[in-house]
Amino acid sequence: MTSVGIVLATNFFGLILVIGVLWLIALSIRDVSFIDAFWAFGMVLLAWGTAIQVGNEGLRAQLLLGLTTLWGLRLATHLFIRWRRSGEDPRYEKIIAGIMKKRHWGWETTALVSVFLTQAPLLFVTSLPAQIGIFASAASPASQIGVIGWIGVAAALTGIAFESIGDWQLDRFRGDPGNQGKILDTGLWRYTRHPNYFGDALTWWGIWLVAADAALWVAAASVIGPLFLSFTLTKWSGKALLERGMKHTRPGYDAYVARTSGFIPWPPKKHGS
């Protein structure tokens, strides 16, 4: 059987080729914002790339493929539609402009290095539970899924539903002109300021549990994926970056922050508590 190192190396090489094509597309339209949609779709490609190399026999491999595909296609479609509707993301515009000024690079080099070649390894690492889990399943397709694995399935499905509902509620809110400049604090957004980010993290911790249930080495080799995703969503490019901008553009956002959980859903605090 092909070793896990060869499978992962093949996946990474294929990912870099796709990233290169996407960079060429970005050059033609002078916009890199669609990379967000590929972040999700790229993980689907890596999961299926693993299955093509080693097979998808066994319930565990099929669950990992199914959960990753369901999550990735849903999120990629949502983000692609948002990009087509809203145009270039101001965050990327600001990032690229800042790096061009600091490094004295052209737009092409800045986009390649700071966006595409940065995203590729991070995407690859985040999806390790699916890649390594499918590999391990091919090695022992008859292995049974234990309690931990089924908890993972439930967590992943809950995360997908949570993220989907949060995105739908936000789209409806933004689609109402009367909500211009207002804060969404109803529905899931009443219990967490970032239900979409929480759902994202819960999904990948669930996928990790499904994979980890196969063997201890799988758990150890792939836990970097959900750990990194949780870090980036809460401390780096997700929640932290978004909230810095919201505090300056949304009156009353500080009060919303004071009463509403920053990540894990929780009943809002009462005034004065």
SEGU-878881 format. One record per residue (C-alpha): residue number from 1; chain; x, y, z. Coordinates in pm, 1 decimal. Layout:
% SEGU-878881
NODE / NUM / A / X / Y / Z
...
END
This chain:
% SEGU-878881
NODE / 1 / A / 0.0 / 0.0 / 0.0
NODE / 2 / A / 118.0 / 355.0 / -72.8
NODE / 3 / A / 270.9 / 518.9 / 235.0
NODE / 4 / A / 95.6 / 808.5 / 404.9
NODE / 5 / A / 391.7 / 1033.0 / 323.2
NODE / 6 / A / 358.4 / 969.8 / -49.8
NODE / 7 / A / -16.9 / 1025.5 / -37.5
NODE / 8 / A / 21.5 / 1356.3 / 144.6
NODE / 9 / A / 306.7 / 1469.3 / -81.0
NODE / 10 / A / 98.9 / 1391.3 / -390.2
NODE / 11 / A / -194.4 / 1584.2 / -246.1
NODE / 12 / A / 24.4 / 1882.7 / -166.5
NODE / 13 / A / 181.2 / 1886.3 / -511.8
NODE / 14 / A / -163.9 / 1876.8 / -670.4
NODE / 15 / A / -279.3 / 2156.6 / -441.6
NODE / 16 / A / 11.9 / 2377.9 / -544.7
NODE / 17 / A / -72.2 / 2321.8 / -910.9
NODE / 18 / A / -432.8 / 2426.5 / -851.9
NODE / 19 / A / -318.9 / 2726.8 / -648.2
NODE / 20 / A / -97.9 / 2831.2 / -938.9
NODE / 21 / A / -393.0 / 2823.3 / -1177.2
NODE / 22 / A / -601.2 / 3027.8 / -933.7
NODE / 23 / A / -322.2 / 3285.1 / -909.5
NODE / 24 / A / -326.3 / 3321.9 / -1288.4
NODE / 25 / A / -702.4 / 3377.8 / -1272.7
NODE / 26 / A / -650.8 / 3640.0 / -1001.5
NODE / 27 / A / -402.3 / 3820.1 / -1225.0
NODE / 28 / A / -659.3 / 3842.7 / -1502.5
NODE / 29 / A / -931.9 / 3989.5 / -1279.5
NODE / 30 / A / -705.8 / 4177.0 / -1033.3
NODE / 31 / A / -886.0 / 4026.9 / -734.7
NODE / 32 / A / -783.7 / 3750.5 / -491.7
NODE / 33 / A / -1100.8 / 3744.7 / -280.4
NODE / 34 / A / -1230.7 / 3420.0 / -431.0
NODE / 35 / A / -955.1 / 3236.4 / -241.8
NODE / 36 / A / -1192.8 / 3221.6 / 56.3
NODE / 37 / A / -1429.7 / 3000.1 / -141.3
NODE / 38 / A / -1140.2 / 2780.0 / -248.7
NODE / 39 / A / -1033.4 / 2740.3 / 116.1
NODE / 40 / A / -1336.5 / 2518.6 / 167.1
NODE / 41 / A / -1342.2 / 2356.5 / -176.4
NODE / 42 / A / -969.0 / 2280.8 / -157.5
NODE / 43 / A / -1027.3 / 2058.0 / 144.9
NODE / 44 / A / -1285.1 / 1863.2 / -53.1
NODE / 45 / A / -1027.7 / 1815.3 / -330.0
NODE / 46 / A / -767.9 / 1690.7 / -80.9
NODE / 47 / A / -1011.1 / 1441.7 / 73.1
NODE / 48 / A / -1105.8 / 1304.0 / -266.5
NODE / 49 / A / -743.9 / 1310.8 / -378.5
NODE / 50 / A / -662.8 / 1079.8 / -88.0
NODE / 51 / A / -955.1 / 850.1 / -169.7
NODE / 52 / A / -849.4 / 827.4 / -535.1
NODE / 53 / A / -501.8 / 715.4 / -428.2
NODE / 54 / A / -592.4 / 464.6 / -156.0
NODE / 55 / A / -963.0 / 389.4 / -205.4
NODE / 56 / A / -1266.8 / 472.3 / 3.7
NODE / 57 / A / -1362.4 / 128.1 / 127.3
NODE / 58 / A / -1507.5 / 115.7 / 473.2
NODE / 59 / A / -1768.4 / 319.7 / 655.9
NODE / 60 / A / -1513.7 / 550.1 / 819.1
NODE / 61 / A / -1366.1 / 662.8 / 486.5
NODE / 62 / A / -1712.7 / 718.2 / 345.1
NODE / 63 / A / -1817.2 / 922.7 / 647.8
NODE / 64 / A / -1502.8 / 1135.8 / 628.8
NODE / 65 / A / -1553.3 / 1191.9 / 257.6
NODE / 66 / A / -1921.6 / 1269.4 / 303.2
NODE / 67 / A / -1877.5 / 1509.9 / 594.1
NODE / 68 / A / -1587.8 / 1694.5 / 430.7
NODE / 69 / A / -1773.3 / 1719.7 / 99.9
NODE / 70 / A / -2097.4 / 1838.4 / 260.6
NODE / 71 / A / -1916.8 / 2101.9 / 465.4
NODE / 72 / A / -1684.7 / 2213.5 / 186.9
NODE / 73 / A / -1932.8 / 2239.4 / -98.9
NODE / 74 / A / -2186.6 / 2423.3 / 115.7
NODE / 75 / A / -1934.7 / 2676.9 / 243.0
NODE / 76 / A / -1754.8 / 2718.4 / -89.9
NODE / 77 / A / -2083.4 / 2786.9 / -268.4
NODE / 78 / A / -2189.2 / 3035.5 / -2.6
NODE / 79 / A / -1858.9 / 3224.5 / -14.7
NODE / 80 / A / -1840.0 / 3221.4 / -393.5
NODE / 81 / A / -2191.6 / 3366.5 / -424.1
NODE / 82 / A / -2106.3 / 3632.2 / -165.1
NODE / 83 / A / -1792.3 / 3726.6 / -356.8
NODE / 84 / A / -1980.3 / 3751.2 / -686.3
NODE / 85 / A / -2244.9 / 3966.6 / -521.2
NODE / 86 / A / -2018.8 / 4194.8 / -316.0
NODE / 87 / A / -1700.2 / 4211.8 / -519.6
NODE / 88 / A / -1348.3 / 4244.7 / -385.2
NODE / 89 / A / -1305.4 / 4191.7 / -12.5
NODE / 90 / A / -1165.3 / 4512.8 / 145.6
NODE / 91 / A / -955.7 / 4299.6 / 382.4
NODE / 92 / A / -750.0 / 4156.3 / 98.8
NODE / 93 / A / -727.7 / 4493.4 / -70.2
NODE / 94 / A / -583.2 / 4641.0 / 250.6
NODE / 95 / A / -346.7 / 4348.1 / 312.6
NODE / 96 / A / -205.3 / 4356.9 / -40.0
NODE / 97 / A / -167.0 / 4735.6 / -39.4
NODE / 98 / A / 16.0 / 4724.4 / 293.9
NODE / 99 / A / 259.3 / 4453.6 / 185.8
NODE / 100 / A / 325.0 / 4623.4 / -149.2
NODE / 101 / A / 416.3 / 4941.9 / 35.3
NODE / 102 / A / 633.8 / 4765.1 / 291.7
NODE / 103 / A / 811.9 / 4518.0 / 61.3
NODE / 104 / A / 809.9 / 4725.7 / -256.5
NODE / 105 / A / 666.2 / 4428.9 / -445.4
NODE / 106 / A / 435.6 / 4441.7 / -743.7
NODE / 107 / A / 71.9 / 4332.8 / -717.5
NODE / 108 / A / 143.6 / 3999.9 / -886.3
NODE / 109 / A / 420.0 / 3895.5 / -646.1
NODE / 110 / A / 229.7 / 4018.6 / -343.2
NODE / 111 / A / -81.0 / 3822.8 / -438.1
NODE / 112 / A / 119.8 / 3506.6 / -501.2
NODE / 113 / A / 329.2 / 3516.8 / -184.2
NODE / 114 / A / 96.3 / 3676.7 / 70.6
NODE / 115 / A / -230.8 / 3514.2 / -37.1
NODE / 116 / A / -200.8 / 3204.7 / -254.6
NODE / 117 / A / 124.5 / 3048.6 / -131.4
NODE / 118 / A / 26.7 / 3135.9 / 225.4
NODE / 119 / A / -318.5 / 2980.9 / 201.7
NODE / 120 / A / -202.2 / 2652.9 / 44.4
NODE / 121 / A / -4.7 / 2505.5 / 339.6
NODE / 122 / A / -258.9 / 2630.2 / 592.9
NODE / 123 / A / -543.5 / 2470.4 / 398.9
NODE / 124 / A / -341.0 / 2149.8 / 371.3
NODE / 125 / A / -269.5 / 2133.9 / 745.6
NODE / 126 / A / -629.2 / 2207.6 / 844.8
NODE / 127 / A / -760.1 / 1919.2 / 633.7
NODE / 128 / A / -516.5 / 1660.5 / 772.5
NODE / 129 / A / -788.2 / 1479.4 / 973.0
NODE / 130 / A / -975.2 / 1397.4 / 653.7
NODE / 131 / A / -661.9 / 1305.6 / 457.9
NODE / 132 / A / -497.3 / 1088.1 / 723.3
NODE / 133 / A / -830.0 / 946.8 / 839.4
NODE / 134 / A / -917.6 / 825.0 / 489.8
NODE / 135 / A / -568.8 / 677.1 / 452.3
NODE / 136 / A / -604.3 / 487.1 / 781.6
NODE / 137 / A / -948.4 / 363.9 / 677.9
NODE / 138 / A / -806.2 / 218.3 / 358.2
NODE / 139 / A / -546.3 / 31.0 / 564.0
NODE / 140 / A / -818.7 / -138.9 / 770.4
NODE / 141 / A / -1155.6 / -89.8 / 593.8
NODE / 142 / A / -1330.7 / -342.3 / 816.3
NODE / 143 / A / -1256.0 / -155.2 / 1140.3
NODE / 144 / A / -1564.6 / -60.6 / 1336.8
NODE / 145 / A / -1651.3 / 293.9 / 1434.5
NODE / 146 / A / -1660.3 / 337.5 / 1809.3
NODE / 147 / A / -1836.4 / 580.9 / 2038.7
NODE / 148 / A / -1576.7 / 852.0 / 1979.6
NODE / 149 / A / -1624.5 / 824.8 / 1605.6
NODE / 150 / A / -2003.5 / 855.9 / 1626.4
NODE / 151 / A / -1969.4 / 1152.5 / 1862.0
NODE / 152 / A / -1750.6 / 1304.7 / 1592.1
NODE / 153 / A / -2016.2 / 1246.1 / 1326.5
NODE / 154 / A / -2278.3 / 1413.8 / 1546.7
NODE / 155 / A / -2045.4 / 1706.0 / 1621.0
NODE / 156 / A / -1959.8 / 1756.9 / 1253.3
NODE / 157 / A / -2323.9 / 1750.6 / 1143.6
NODE / 158 / A / -2414.6 / 1990.5 / 1424.5
NODE / 159 / A / -2132.8 / 2222.1 / 1318.5
NODE / 160 / A / -2242.6 / 2218.2 / 954.7
NODE / 161 / A / -2600.3 / 2297.1 / 1055.4
NODE / 162 / A / -2490.5 / 2569.9 / 1297.1
NODE / 163 / A / -2269.1 / 2737.9 / 1039.6
NODE / 164 / A / -2531.6 / 2710.3 / 766.6
NODE / 165 / A / -2806.4 / 2861.2 / 980.1
NODE / 166 / A / -2576.2 / 3140.1 / 1099.8
NODE / 167 / A / -2479.1 / 3228.8 / 742.5
NODE / 168 / A / -2843.9 / 3222.5 / 632.1
NODE / 169 / A / -2949.7 / 3450.4 / 916.8
NODE / 170 / A / -2668.4 / 3693.2 / 837.2
NODE / 171 / A / -2756.4 / 3699.8 / 466.3
NODE / 172 / A / -3120.7 / 3778.4 / 546.1
NODE / 173 / A / -3015.0 / 4052.2 / 787.1
NODE / 174 / A / -2778.4 / 4213.9 / 537.2
NODE / 175 / A / -3037.9 / 4187.5 / 263.0
NODE / 176 / A / -3272.2 / 4423.9 / 447.5
NODE / 177 / A / -3178.1 / 4788.7 / 370.8
NODE / 178 / A / -3331.3 / 4889.2 / 703.4
NODE / 179 / A / -3051.5 / 4706.1 / 885.8
NODE / 180 / A / -2777.1 / 4926.3 / 741.1
NODE / 181 / A / -2524.7 / 4996.6 / 1018.1
NODE / 182 / A / -2713.5 / 4778.4 / 1269.2
NODE / 183 / A / -2592.4 / 4472.1 / 1460.1
NODE / 184 / A / -2741.9 / 4125.9 / 1416.0
NODE / 185 / A / -2817.1 / 4004.3 / 1767.4
NODE / 186 / A / -3106.7 / 3765.2 / 1712.2
NODE / 187 / A / -3123.5 / 3396.2 / 1625.0
NODE / 188 / A / -2793.0 / 3217.6 / 1674.9
NODE / 189 / A / -2621.1 / 3556.1 / 1684.3
NODE / 190 / A / -2789.1 / 3619.5 / 2020.0
NODE / 191 / A / -2582.3 / 3338.2 / 2175.7
NODE / 192 / A / -2247.9 / 3384.0 / 2001.7
NODE / 193 / A / -2099.3 / 3670.7 / 1804.3
NODE / 194 / A / -1966.0 / 3422.2 / 1549.3
NODE / 195 / A / -2196.3 / 3121.8 / 1495.5
NODE / 196 / A / -2040.8 / 3063.2 / 1152.9
NODE / 197 / A / -1688.9 / 3042.3 / 1297.0
NODE / 198 / A / -1804.4 / 2823.4 / 1584.8
NODE / 199 / A / -1979.3 / 2589.1 / 1341.6
NODE / 200 / A / -1663.7 / 2574.4 / 1130.2
NODE / 201 / A / -1449.1 / 2473.5 / 1426.9
NODE / 202 / A / -1704.2 / 2223.1 / 1559.5
NODE / 203 / A / -1723.7 / 2057.2 / 1218.8
NODE / 204 / A / -1350.0 / 1997.8 / 1199.8
NODE / 205 / A / -1318.2 / 1883.1 / 1559.2
NODE / 206 / A / -1593.7 / 1634.9 / 1471.3
NODE / 207 / A / -1411.9 / 1517.7 / 1158.2
NODE / 208 / A / -1096.6 / 1482.0 / 1367.6
NODE / 209 / A / -1281.5 / 1261.7 / 1618.0
NODE / 210 / A / -1404.0 / 1035.3 / 1336.6
NODE / 211 / A / -1046.3 / 1001.4 / 1210.5
NODE / 212 / A / -892.4 / 974.7 / 1558.1
NODE / 213 / A / -1122.4 / 684.8 / 1643.3
NODE / 214 / A / -928.8 / 476.1 / 1388.8
NODE / 215 / A / -596.9 / 477.3 / 1574.4
NODE / 216 / A / -391.3 / 675.0 / 1824.1
NODE / 217 / A / -130.7 / 767.5 / 1561.4
NODE / 218 / A / -403.7 / 918.3 / 1343.8
NODE / 219 / A / -524.5 / 1130.1 / 1635.7
NODE / 220 / A / -171.9 / 1253.2 / 1710.3
NODE / 221 / A / -74.3 / 1315.9 / 1347.8
NODE / 222 / A / -386.4 / 1512.1 / 1256.5
NODE / 223 / A / -481.4 / 1708.4 / 1569.8
NODE / 224 / A / -280.6 / 2004.3 / 1437.2
NODE / 225 / A / -567.3 / 2058.2 / 1189.7
NODE / 226 / A / -850.4 / 2151.3 / 1427.1
NODE / 227 / A / -606.8 / 2316.2 / 1668.2
NODE / 228 / A / -480.9 / 2549.7 / 1397.7
NODE / 229 / A / -831.8 / 2619.8 / 1268.7
NODE / 230 / A / -954.4 / 2707.3 / 1618.1
NODE / 231 / A / -655.7 / 2937.8 / 1666.7
NODE / 232 / A / -700.4 / 3118.9 / 1336.8
NODE / 233 / A / -1076.1 / 3161.6 / 1383.7
NODE / 234 / A / -1048.0 / 3300.4 / 1735.7
NODE / 235 / A / -707.2 / 3470.5 / 1756.2
NODE / 236 / A / -572.2 / 3541.6 / 1409.2
NODE / 237 / A / -763.2 / 3609.5 / 1087.3
NODE / 238 / A / -1120.0 / 3530.8 / 1190.1
NODE / 239 / A / -1289.8 / 3673.3 / 1496.2
NODE / 240 / A / -1002.7 / 3900.0 / 1604.4
NODE / 241 / A / -960.2 / 4069.5 / 1265.0
NODE / 242 / A / -1332.2 / 4108.8 / 1201.8
NODE / 243 / A / -1410.3 / 4256.0 / 1541.9
NODE / 244 / A / -1140.7 / 4521.0 / 1518.2
NODE / 245 / A / -1323.9 / 4662.4 / 1218.2
NODE / 246 / A / -1673.2 / 4618.6 / 1362.5
NODE / 247 / A / -1592.9 / 4828.3 / 1668.5
NODE / 248 / A / -1522.7 / 5124.7 / 1442.4
NODE / 249 / A / -1814.0 / 5083.3 / 1201.7
NODE / 250 / A / -2103.4 / 4958.0 / 1417.1
NODE / 251 / A / -2239.6 / 5183.1 / 1694.0
NODE / 252 / A / -2332.9 / 4974.4 / 1994.9
NODE / 253 / A / -2098.2 / 4689.6 / 1906.2
NODE / 254 / A / -1915.2 / 4724.6 / 2239.0
NODE / 255 / A / -2243.6 / 4662.0 / 2422.0
NODE / 256 / A / -2308.0 / 4358.0 / 2202.0
NODE / 257 / A / -1960.3 / 4227.5 / 2286.3
NODE / 258 / A / -2024.0 / 4281.5 / 2658.8
NODE / 259 / A / -2339.6 / 4069.6 / 2663.8
NODE / 260 / A / -2269.6 / 3806.4 / 2399.3
NODE / 261 / A / -2027.9 / 3512.8 / 2402.9
NODE / 262 / A / -1734.3 / 3559.7 / 2169.6
NODE / 263 / A / -1730.4 / 3205.9 / 2033.5
NODE / 264 / A / -1896.7 / 2917.7 / 2218.0
NODE / 265 / A / -2277.2 / 2966.0 / 2224.8
NODE / 266 / A / -2400.9 / 3078.3 / 2565.0
NODE / 267 / A / -2705.4 / 3266.0 / 2697.6
NODE / 268 / A / -2641.7 / 3642.6 / 2680.6
NODE / 269 / A / -2546.1 / 3825.8 / 2996.2
NODE / 270 / A / -2809.9 / 4038.1 / 3159.7
NODE / 271 / A / -2754.8 / 4410.0 / 3183.5
NODE / 272 / A / -2537.9 / 4499.2 / 3477.9
NODE / 273 / A / -2413.9 / 4142.2 / 3530.5
END
